[in-house]
Amino acid sequence: MATNENLPPNVIKQLAKELKNLDETPPEGIKVGVNDDDFSTIFADIEGPAGTPYENGVFRMKLILTHDFPHSPPKGYFLTKIFHPNIASNGEICVNALKKDWSPSLGLRHVLMVVRCLLIEPFPESALNEQAGKMLLDNYDEYARHARLYTSIHAKPKTKLKTGAISESTTALNVGQTHTSLCTLDQKTVTSGVTPLQPPSPLAPTANIVKGGNSLDQPLTADTAVSGSAAPPSLTMKKEAGLVAKLPADKKKIDARKKSLKRL
């Protein structure tokens, strides 16, 4: 993870959320990445808008966040050489969103979209590249020819930015919160007195008895091993008592019949 010593923790946390959002739902024609060594340097690849001299080009730029960001605007630079009135030869970007129109409520998404719009509609009145600004005002075709030449030479597709670092940084910032929630869950379990379910002991055999569509785990006995179900003991005792009481009654009937036969 980056060492973000130049930025306050609350700013880093907000940046992590915004960068994660940019990574998951990037603006049209813009891909964002972070510097592994310094979280305060944001990189972006901007695709040249269709219908402009920058079409089919990929321009890499960076935003540098100062220690008092977001109270002061980031500084923007193009790393890819480009022929544009509002971009100096050293790559510095001149746009009002990064100067007088800056507000702490503006996010990185807004800044990146404004920079891409600058490729569609340059402002030669506030040119950093005076040659490009004058050429745009005097002879647009010549300006477009120069811009297309620079694009074809310098703005070739770049190696992919390391966007995965955004998710890693965000995850690292949320580690403490995750551990806290897990600890809270454990404390609630102990306080409520609820005992977690334990797996059955492998030394205690059980039999699965299915009755009425429900499966119940009961201890395996001799009766269940033979018949598959256990007979209620009260029912067995009643049957045996009935048989014992019936035997003396039958004997009395036989003795009475013998006496009647002797009298005859």
PyMOL commands that set and color helices and strands:
alter all, ss='L'
color gray80, all
select helices_A, chain A and resi 9-24+96-98+108-120+124-126+130-138+140-154+164-173+175-192+222-227+233-263
alter helices_A, ss='H'
color red, helices_A
select strands_A, chain A and resi 30-34+41-47+58-64+75-78+206-211+214-219
alter strands_A, ss='S'
color yellow, strands_A
deselect
rebuild
show_as cartoon
